[in-house]
Amino acid sequence: MFAVVDIETTGGSLKQGSRITEVAVVIHNGTTIEHRFSTLINPETDIPSFIIGLTGITNELVENAPCFKEIAGQLLQLLDGKIFVAHNASFDFSFIKAEFKRCGIDFNAEVLCTCSLSRKFFPGFGSYSLGNLTKNLGIVLEGHHRAMNDAIAASEILEKLVSERGLEHTLLHRSVPIKNTEIPYELINKLPEVPGIYFFTDSNHEILYIGKAKNIKKRVTTHFRNNNSKSKKIKALLHDICYMNTGCELLACLLEIQYIKEYQPFFNRAGKSEKNFGVYINANLNGLLGFTINDIAKASLKPLRYFGSRKAADEFLSHITAKYNLCRCINNLENYSENCFYKQIKQCNGTDLDSHEKDNYNNRFNDAYFEVVDDGLHDAALAYPMADNDEWVYVFRQNGSIGYYFGKKATTFNTNQIISVTFLKNHLESYRIFNSFLKKPSARRIKIVSDES
């Protein structure tokens, strides 16, 4: 449950003695309003003329209003156990907390800011002030700078945030009071000391973080010995720790990449998204062979070579095109046109070739093809014994795809004879990691057999 709060004050600085003049609370379940409360408050100090002009709240208007301590109990009952929500929440929360402190109450709560969250969920707006954001989101805000009107507007922003990403994901963005500083040994003690990946989950079974380790128990323990803000917040939200025994560090690294991209955990900043590009063979154009660059995520075929950015792929293909005297238009580096610039300066004949010239062109293309094909994608298989040595894990690359399976010790590897092979999605990091493990002296390479024999 959320308590959407807005306040009006005599100024913007607690240090300079600013006080609350009005407070409004909208109790909200994430989709609808369940209760409303608002009251003027006597700040026990004068309201500056500038603030009167901004809010319309005068000294005469609050003269007979209750002081904060008179409504503190009722307000605390409304806020207790709920997530404190406000637009620029640090401002509202700091004033509410300070007023409670004057009453001898140590108030704390989980806090969600609709302003900062809107910047993440709805990027691209020039301003995220309440007035401008409501306009951009199509929310009607009348009587701005009065507490109830602003609280209702903030509650409608909250509804849109929840609708955009879901309640569970929205909740992960809340700040949490750090009360528990103890290491959760009851969760850690159930973890094995084996290579694998681990999942931190909250009470809603939402994945907070995914990690890899040579030793799961040892690595997880180090998370909670750290005293940074990330570790503290994970500790505050943590409900359970799950794991997968991968049998080897290589498979742990590969599965970590895949699961982070699939589940997009809140605390995994690195590896969530990537735009990998590949060089592919293009369809024939007037009998001529060519290359093209595509986003790997949008292509159904495997690329000849992988790149981490479109720019890197363009630079490489431009180099190959010039080196082998190929056509930039056919290789999709320029838009195809009869008035091609390179054709005009006689650096390229384009498609105006006779049959003999076309054969020569395709021969040059074939020479270029062998340079484009990434030598790092050759077939290979690595074997690792599990902790008990009764079972082995095999990680392999075949025909450009990486996969794994668990089985008995063997001296050869044949996917045609194995039923339980699992293939991973193609990610640039996966190929880099696989190649790095191939180079390790401890790598146990086995022969790949591609036929039934």
C-alpha positions as CSV (number, residue, x, y, z in Angstrom):
1,M,0.0,0.0,0.0
2,F,1.2,3.5,-0.8
3,A,0.8,6.8,1.0
4,V,1.1,9.5,-1.6
5,V,2.1,12.7,0.2
6,D,2.4,16.4,-0.6
7,I,3.1,19.3,1.6
8,E,3.2,23.1,1.4
9,T,5.8,24.9,3.5
10,T,6.9,28.4,4.5
11,G,10.1,27.9,2.5
12,G,12.5,25.3,1.1
13,S,15.1,25.0,3.9
14,L,14.7,23.1,7.2
15,K,18.0,24.7,8.3
16,Q,16.5,28.1,8.0
17,G,13.5,27.2,10.0
18,S,10.9,26.4,7.3
19,R,7.8,24.6,8.5
20,I,4.8,22.8,7.0
21,T,1.6,24.8,6.3
22,E,-0.4,22.1,4.7
23,V,-0.3,18.3,4.3
24,A,-2.3,15.9,2.1
25,V,-2.1,12.1,2.1
26,V,-3.7,9.9,-0.6
27,I,-3.8,6.2,0.3
28,H,-3.3,4.2,-2.9
29,N,-3.1,0.5,-3.8
30,G,-1.2,1.1,-7.0
31,T,-4.3,1.2,-9.2
32,T,-6.9,3.2,-7.3
33,I,-7.3,5.7,-4.4
34,E,-8.7,4.2,-1.2
35,H,-8.6,7.2,1.2
36,R,-7.8,10.9,1.3
37,F,-6.7,13.2,4.1
38,S,-5.7,16.8,4.1
39,T,-5.4,19.7,6.6
40,L,-3.9,23.1,6.9
41,I,-1.2,23.3,9.6
42,N,-0.3,26.3,11.7
43,P,3.5,26.6,11.1
44,E,3.9,28.7,14.3
45,T,5.9,31.2,12.2
46,D,5.1,33.8,9.5
47,I,4.6,32.8,5.9
48,P,6.7,34.9,3.5
49,S,4.8,36.9,0.9
50,F,6.4,35.0,-1.9
51,I,5.0,31.7,-0.5
52,I,1.6,33.3,-0.1
53,G,1.6,34.3,-3.7
54,L,2.7,30.8,-4.8
55,T,0.3,28.8,-2.7
56,G,-2.5,31.1,-1.7
57,I,-2.0,30.0,1.9
58,T,-2.0,33.1,4.1
59,N,-1.1,33.7,7.8
60,E,-4.8,34.4,8.5
61,L,-5.8,31.1,6.8
62,V,-3.6,29.0,9.1
63,E,-4.1,31.0,12.3
64,N,-6.8,28.7,13.7
65,A,-5.4,25.5,12.0
66,P,-4.0,22.8,14.2
67,C,-0.2,22.6,14.9
68,F,1.6,19.6,13.6
69,K,1.8,17.9,17.0
70,E,-2.0,18.0,17.1
71,I,-2.4,15.9,14.0
72,A,0.8,13.9,14.4
73,G,-0.9,10.8,15.8
74,Q,-3.5,10.7,13.0
75,L,-0.9,11.3,10.3
76,L,1.4,8.6,11.7
77,Q,-1.5,6.1,11.7
78,L,-2.1,6.9,8.0
79,L,1.6,6.6,7.0
80,D,2.5,3.6,9.2
81,G,3.4,0.5,7.3
82,K,3.0,2.1,3.9
83,I,5.4,3.2,1.2
84,F,5.9,6.9,1.3
85,V,5.4,8.3,-2.2
86,A,5.9,11.9,-3.3
87,H,7.1,14.0,-6.2
88,N,10.7,15.0,-5.2
89,A,10.2,12.7,-2.3
90,S,13.4,13.7,-0.4
91,F,11.9,17.2,0.2
92,D,8.5,16.0,1.5
93,F,10.0,13.2,3.5
94,S,12.6,15.3,5.2
95,F,10.0,17.9,6.4
96,I,7.6,15.2,7.6
97,K,10.4,13.4,9.4
98,A,11.6,16.6,11.0
99,E,8.1,17.6,12.2
100,F,7.7,14.1,13.8
101,K,11.0,14.5,15.5
102,R,9.8,17.7,17.1
103,C,7.0,15.6,18.6
104,G,9.5,13.0,19.9
105,I,8.6,10.4,17.1
106,D,11.4,8.7,15.1
107,F,9.6,8.3,11.8
108,N,11.0,6.2,9.0
109,A,9.5,4.5,5.9
110,E,10.3,3.0,2.6
111,V,10.3,5.9,0.0
112,L,9.4,6.1,-3.7
113,C,10.0,9.2,-5.7
114,T,7.6,9.7,-8.7
115,C,10.0,12.4,-10.1
116,S,13.2,10.3,-10.2
117,L,11.3,7.2,-11.3
118,S,9.6,9.1,-14.1
119,R,13.0,10.0,-15.5
120,K,13.8,6.3,-15.8
121,F,10.4,5.0,-17.0
122,F,9.5,8.0,-19.2
123,P,12.8,9.3,-20.6
124,G,13.0,12.3,-23.0
125,F,10.9,14.9,-21.3
126,G,12.6,18.3,-21.0
127,S,11.3,18.9,-17.4
128,Y,10.1,16.5,-14.7
129,S,8.6,19.1,-12.5
130,L,5.1,18.1,-11.4
131,G,3.4,20.8,-13.6
132,N,5.3,19.8,-16.8
133,L,5.3,16.0,-16.2
134,T,1.5,16.0,-15.7
135,K,1.1,17.8,-19.0
136,N,3.4,15.3,-20.8
137,L,1.5,12.3,-19.3
138,G,-2.0,13.8,-20.0
139,I,-2.8,14.2,-16.3
140,V,-5.1,17.2,-15.3
141,L,-3.5,19.3,-12.5
142,E,-5.7,22.1,-11.3
143,G,-4.9,24.3,-8.3
144,H,-1.1,23.5,-8.4
145,H,0.8,24.2,-5.1
146,R,-2.1,23.1,-2.9
147,A,-1.3,19.8,-1.1
148,M,-4.4,17.7,-2.1
149,N,-4.3,18.7,-5.7
150,D,-0.6,17.9,-6.0
151,A,-1.0,14.6,-4.1
152,I,-3.7,13.4,-6.4
153,A,-1.6,14.3,-9.4
154,A,1.3,12.4,-7.9
155,S,-0.9,9.4,-7.3
156,E,-1.9,9.4,-11.0
157,I,1.7,9.5,-12.0
158,L,2.2,6.5,-9.7
159,E,-0.6,4.7,-11.5
160,K,1.1,5.3,-14.8
161,L,4.4,4.1,-13.4
162,V,2.9,0.9,-12.2
163,S,1.0,0.4,-15.4
164,E,4.2,0.9,-17.4
165,R,6.5,-1.6,-15.7
166,G,4.3,-3.5,-13.2
167,L,3.9,-3.3,-9.4
168,E,6.8,-5.5,-8.5
169,H,9.3,-3.7,-10.7
170,T,8.1,-0.3,-9.5
171,L,8.6,-1.4,-5.9
172,L,12.2,-2.3,-6.5
173,H,13.0,1.4,-7.0
174,R,12.0,2.3,-3.5
175,S,14.6,3.3,-1.0
176,V,14.6,1.2,2.1
177,P,15.6,2.1,5.7
178,I,18.7,0.1,6.5
179,K,17.8,-1.5,9.8
180,N,19.4,-5.0,9.6
181,T,23.2,-4.9,9.3
182,E,23.6,-8.6,10.1
183,I,24.9,-11.1,7.6
184,P,22.0,-13.5,6.7
185,Y,23.9,-16.6,7.7
186,E,20.7,-18.7,7.7
187,L,20.5,-18.2,3.9
188,I,24.2,-18.4,3.3
189,N,24.7,-21.6,5.2
190,K,22.5,-23.6,2.8
191,L,24.7,-22.6,-0.1
192,P,27.3,-25.1,-1.5
193,E,31.0,-24.3,-2.1
194,V,30.9,-25.2,-5.8
195,P,31.0,-23.2,-9.1
196,G,27.7,-21.8,-10.2
197,I,25.3,-18.9,-10.4
198,Y,23.1,-17.5,-7.6
199,F,19.9,-15.4,-7.5
200,F,18.9,-12.9,-4.8
201,T,15.1,-12.6,-4.6
202,D,12.7,-10.5,-2.6
203,S,9.5,-11.4,-0.8
204,N,7.6,-11.1,-4.1
205,H,10.0,-13.6,-5.7
206,E,11.4,-10.8,-7.9
207,I,15.0,-11.3,-8.9
208,L,17.1,-8.6,-7.3
209,Y,20.6,-9.7,-8.5
210,I,22.3,-12.5,-10.4
211,G,25.9,-13.4,-9.9
212,K,28.5,-16.0,-10.8
213,A,31.2,-17.6,-8.7
214,K,33.9,-20.3,-8.5
215,N,32.6,-20.8,-4.9
216,I,29.0,-19.8,-4.5
217,K,29.0,-19.7,-0.7
218,K,32.3,-17.7,-0.4
219,R,31.2,-15.2,-3.1
220,V,27.8,-14.6,-1.6
221,T,29.3,-14.0,1.8
222,T,31.5,-11.2,0.4
223,H,28.4,-9.3,-0.8
224,F,27.2,-8.8,2.7
225,R,30.6,-7.9,4.1
226,N,30.6,-4.9,1.8
227,N,29.2,-1.8,3.3
228,N,28.3,0.1,0.2
229,S,24.7,1.4,-0.5
230,K,24.0,-1.3,-3.1
231,S,24.9,-4.1,-0.6
232,K,22.8,-2.5,2.1
233,K,19.8,-2.2,-0.1
234,I,20.0,-5.8,-1.3
235,K,20.3,-6.9,2.3
236,A,17.2,-4.9,3.2
237,L,15.1,-6.3,0.4
238,L,16.5,-9.9,0.4
239,H,14.2,-12.7,1.2
240,D,15.9,-15.8,-0.3
241,I,19.0,-17.0,-2.2
242,C,18.7,-19.6,-4.9
243,Y,21.5,-21.2,-6.9
244,M,22.5,-23.4,-9.7
245,N,25.5,-25.7,-9.6
246,T,27.2,-25.4,-13.0
247,G,30.1,-27.6,-12.3
248,C,32.6,-25.2,-13.8
249,E,33.4,-21.5,-13.8
250,L,33.0,-21.3,-17.6
251,L,29.4,-22.3,-17.6
252,A,28.7,-20.0,-14.7
253,C,30.0,-17.1,-16.7
254,L,28.0,-18.0,-19.7
255,L,24.7,-18.6,-17.8
256,E,25.1,-15.3,-15.8
257,I,25.1,-13.3,-19.1
258,Q,22.1,-15.2,-20.4
259,Y,20.0,-14.9,-17.3
260,I,20.8,-11.2,-16.7
261,K,19.7,-10.3,-20.2
262,E,16.6,-12.5,-19.8
263,Y,15.4,-11.4,-16.3
264,Q,16.9,-7.8,-16.2
265,P,17.5,-7.8,-12.4
266,F,17.3,-4.5,-10.7
267,F,20.8,-4.5,-9.3
268,N,22.6,-5.9,-12.3
269,R,23.6,-2.7,-14.1
270,A,26.2,-4.3,-16.4
271,G,25.2,-6.8,-19.1
272,K,21.4,-6.0,-19.1
273,S,21.3,-4.8,-22.7
274,E,23.6,-5.0,-25.7
275,K,23.5,-4.1,-29.4
276,N,25.7,-6.7,-31.0
277,F,26.1,-6.5,-34.8
278,G,27.2,-9.1,-37.2
279,V,28.5,-9.3,-40.8
280,Y,26.4,-11.6,-43.0
281,I,26.4,-12.8,-46.6
282,N,23.9,-10.7,-48.5
283,A,21.5,-12.0,-51.2
284,N,22.9,-12.0,-54.7
285,L,22.5,-8.8,-56.6
286,N,22.7,-9.3,-60.4
287,G,24.8,-12.4,-59.8
288,L,27.2,-10.6,-57.5
289,L,27.9,-11.7,-53.9
290,G,27.9,-9.1,-51.1
291,F,28.0,-8.6,-47.3
292,T,25.6,-6.8,-45.0
293,I,25.5,-5.7,-41.4
294,N,22.6,-6.6,-39.2
295,D,21.6,-6.4,-35.5
296,I,22.1,-9.9,-34.2
297,A,18.9,-9.8,-32.2
298,K,16.9,-9.2,-35.3
299,A,18.6,-11.8,-37.5
300,S,17.7,-15.4,-37.7
301,L,21.0,-16.6,-39.2
302,K,24.4,-16.7,-37.5
303,P,26.8,-13.9,-38.5
304,L,30.2,-14.5,-40.1
305,R,31.8,-12.2,-37.5
306,Y,30.6,-10.4,-34.4
307,F,31.0,-6.8,-33.4
308,G,30.1,-4.8,-30.2
309,S,28.8,-1.8,-32.1
310,R,27.5,-0.8,-35.5
311,K,30.5,1.6,-35.9
312,A,33.0,-1.2,-35.4
313,A,31.2,-3.4,-37.9
314,D,31.0,-0.5,-40.5
315,E,34.8,0.3,-40.1
316,F,35.7,-3.4,-40.5
317,L,33.5,-3.9,-43.6
318,S,34.7,-0.6,-45.1
319,H,38.3,-1.9,-44.8
320,I,37.5,-5.3,-46.3
321,T,35.5,-3.6,-49.2
322,A,38.5,-1.3,-50.0
323,K,41.1,-4.0,-49.6
324,Y,39.4,-6.4,-52.1
325,N,38.0,-3.7,-54.4
326,L,34.4,-4.6,-53.7
327,C,31.3,-2.4,-54.2
328,R,30.2,-0.4,-51.2
329,C,26.6,-0.4,-52.5
330,I,26.5,-4.1,-52.9
331,N,28.0,-4.5,-49.4
332,N,25.2,-2.1,-48.1
333,L,27.7,0.5,-46.9
334,E,26.0,3.0,-49.2
335,N,22.5,3.2,-50.7
336,Y,22.4,1.5,-54.0
337,S,22.1,4.0,-56.9
338,E,23.1,4.3,-60.6
339,N,24.7,7.6,-59.6
340,C,26.9,6.1,-56.9
341,F,29.7,8.4,-55.9
342,Y,32.4,5.7,-56.1
343,K,31.2,4.7,-59.5
344,Q,31.4,8.4,-60.7
345,I,35.0,8.7,-59.5
346,K,35.7,5.3,-61.2
347,Q,36.7,3.5,-58.0
348,C,33.9,1.0,-58.5
349,N,32.0,-0.4,-61.5
350,G,29.0,-1.4,-59.4
351,T,26.9,-4.0,-61.1
352,D,27.8,-2.9,-64.7
353,L,30.0,-6.0,-65.2
354,D,30.1,-8.6,-67.9
355,S,30.1,-12.3,-67.0
356,H,33.9,-12.5,-66.9
357,E,34.2,-9.4,-64.7
358,K,31.4,-10.8,-62.4
359,D,33.4,-14.0,-62.0
360,N,36.5,-12.0,-61.0
361,Y,34.4,-9.9,-58.6
362,N,33.0,-13.0,-56.9
363,N,36.4,-14.5,-56.7
364,R,37.6,-11.4,-54.8
365,F,34.5,-11.7,-52.6
366,N,35.4,-15.2,-51.8
367,D,38.9,-14.1,-50.8
368,A,37.3,-11.4,-48.6
369,Y,35.0,-14.0,-47.1
370,F,37.8,-16.0,-45.5
371,E,39.1,-12.8,-43.9
372,V,35.7,-11.9,-42.6
373,V,35.0,-15.2,-41.0
374,D,36.1,-15.0,-37.4
375,D,38.7,-17.6,-36.6
376,G,37.4,-17.4,-33.0
377,L,34.3,-19.3,-34.0
378,H,35.9,-22.6,-34.7
379,D,34.3,-25.7,-33.2
380,A,35.7,-26.7,-29.8
381,A,34.6,-28.5,-26.6
382,L,35.8,-28.3,-23.0
383,A,35.2,-30.9,-20.3
384,Y,35.1,-30.3,-16.5
385,P,34.6,-32.9,-13.7
386,M,31.9,-32.1,-11.2
387,A,32.7,-32.0,-7.5
388,D,32.0,-35.7,-7.0
389,N,33.8,-36.8,-10.3
390,D,30.8,-39.1,-11.1
391,E,29.5,-36.6,-13.6
392,W,31.1,-34.2,-16.0
393,V,30.0,-30.9,-17.6
394,Y,30.8,-30.3,-21.3
395,V,30.7,-26.8,-22.7
396,F,31.1,-26.7,-26.5
397,R,30.9,-24.5,-29.5
398,Q,29.7,-26.1,-32.7
399,N,28.6,-24.3,-35.9
400,G,28.9,-21.0,-34.2
401,S,26.5,-21.9,-31.3
402,I,27.5,-22.5,-27.7
403,G,25.9,-25.2,-25.6
404,Y,26.4,-27.5,-22.7
405,Y,25.3,-30.8,-21.2
406,F,26.0,-33.0,-18.1
407,G,27.1,-36.6,-18.6
408,K,29.6,-39.4,-17.9
409,K,33.3,-38.9,-18.6
410,A,34.1,-39.3,-22.3
411,T,37.0,-38.7,-24.6
412,T,35.0,-37.5,-27.6
413,F,32.0,-35.2,-28.0
414,N,29.1,-35.9,-30.5
415,T,25.9,-33.8,-30.2
416,N,24.2,-36.3,-32.6
417,Q,24.3,-38.9,-29.8
418,I,23.3,-36.7,-26.9
419,I,19.7,-35.8,-26.1
420,S,20.0,-33.4,-23.2
421,V,22.1,-30.7,-24.9
422,T,21.2,-27.1,-24.0
423,F,22.1,-24.3,-26.4
424,L,22.6,-20.7,-25.2
425,K,21.6,-17.6,-27.0
426,N,24.2,-15.8,-29.1
427,H,25.8,-12.9,-27.2
428,L,29.1,-11.2,-28.0
429,E,30.4,-11.6,-24.4
430,S,29.7,-15.4,-24.6
431,Y,32.1,-15.9,-27.5
432,R,34.8,-13.8,-25.8
433,I,34.4,-15.7,-22.6
434,F,34.5,-19.1,-24.3
435,N,37.7,-18.1,-26.2
436,S,39.3,-16.9,-23.0
437,F,38.7,-20.2,-21.3
438,L,40.1,-22.1,-24.4
439,K,43.4,-20.4,-23.8
440,K,43.7,-21.4,-20.2
441,P,46.4,-24.0,-19.5
442,S,43.9,-25.9,-17.3
443,A,41.4,-26.3,-20.1
444,R,40.6,-29.9,-20.9
445,R,39.8,-30.0,-24.6
446,I,38.1,-33.0,-26.2
447,K,37.6,-34.0,-29.8
448,I,34.3,-33.1,-31.5
449,V,32.8,-35.9,-33.6
450,S,30.2,-34.8,-36.1
451,D,29.0,-38.2,-37.5
452,E,27.2,-41.1,-36.0
453,S,30.3,-43.2,-35.9
